[in-house]
Amino acid sequence: MTREEFEKIIEQEFEQAIPEKFRPHIKNVAFLVEDEASGKDLLGFYHGVPTPERGDWYGMGTTMPDTITLYQKTIEEHARETGTPVAQVIRETIWHEVAHLFGMDEHEVRQRESKRDLLE
């Protein structure tokens, strides 16, 4: 799939991944797409200052946006290997990385994903 098609799916899946009540709290975040992470088998990566750690100083002066990077080739490969639609892998990856933005560590994110999966 082309990069443009992949980015379009990200736009569509964002609303499915993040409940409406949480979307206003996602501020100063740029979504990026790269082919794959160097040296790691990551689907996505959050880089920045998690929301709970942003003090009064946050946003003073020039503040570069946090980033959530989705790795297109890795996501497409994961979808092929697991038989999961690419859109679903993107949706789950967005949810996972936004959870880090909101301050959850990897252990807590995995626990919540497990609970969510049991409800489905």
C-alpha positions, 0 to 999 in steps of 0.5 A: 500500500502507498504511504498516502493510503496508509496515512488515510487509514490512520486518520480513519482509525484514530476516531475508532481507537480513541474515545471521543471524551479523551481526544481533547486531551491529545494536544501538541502531538504529531503523528508520523509514519516511517517504514520501520524502527531501526533495530527494533520490531516496533509497530509504533513509538511514543516520544515526548513528555507524558500528559501527567508529567507536563507541569506549568512550564510545559508549553512555555516558549517554543515547545516541540510536539510530542510524536507518535510514530507508526511503522508502516512496513512493520505494521503491514508485515504483522497484519499479514503474519497474524491475518489481522486487517491493517486497519485494526493493527493501526487502530490498536497501535494508536491506542497503545501509543496514546496510552503512553502519552497519557502516562501509562507504562508498558506493563499498565498498557499491556494489562489494559489491553488484556482486559479490553481483549477479554471484553471483546 
